[in-house]
Amino acid sequence: ILEELNDIKSMIEKDNNVGFMDMKQVVQYSSTSASTIRRAIRRGELKCSKKLGKLLFKTDWVDRWLTR
């Protein structure tokens, strides 16, 4: 049973990394302020999508920005 639970847990964690995060989620994920994130976008340091009328970020984009 424990092995199956661990498999389910790893599948859930993978699914969380696939989608997009909004500004609020990025603030929590990165422990930075919204103004710092907006400044990084303006400078071209952080990639985001604006297609749906709001700022959306892929987890790997945020990870790359944080490791710079």
N, C-alpha and C positions, 0 to 999 in steps of 0.2 A: 504493500500500500504506500509506504514512504517513497519508494522509487517512482510510482505513478504520480504522486503529489509533486515530487521534484520535477518530473517531466512537464506537468501542467504549469508549474510556476515558471519554468524556463520559456514555455510557449507564450505565456502572458507577458513576460518581460520583453520578448522579441517583438510582440505586437505593439507594445507601447513605443518602441523606437522607430517604427515604420512611418507613422503619421506625422501630422504637423502640430505645432504648438502655437498658441496665440501669445500675445505680449505678456499677459498675466502669468502664464505657465513658464515662459522664458525667464521672467523676473525671479520666480521661485526656483527654477532649475539652476540658474547661474548665480544666484545670490547677488545680483547687481540691480541697480535702479533702472526704471523705464527710460530715464533721460540718458543714461549711459548706453543703453541699447540703441536708442534713436540716434545718438551721436555716432556710434559704430556703423549704423546703416548709412548715414550721411557721408561718412568718410570712405565708404566702400569696404569696410573691414568685415561686416556681417551681411550675409546674403539673406534676403527675405522675398516672399511672394506677396504681391498686392492685388492679385487677380480677383479676389472675392470681396474687395472693398475694405479689407482689414489686413494687418500685417500678420503673416503666417511664416513660421520657421520650421525647417526640418531639424531634427535632433543632431544630425551629423554636421549641419552648418553651424549650429551653436557650439558644438564640441570643438570644431576647427577654430572658431573665433576665440574660444576660451584658452586653447593651447598655444596661441600665438605669442 
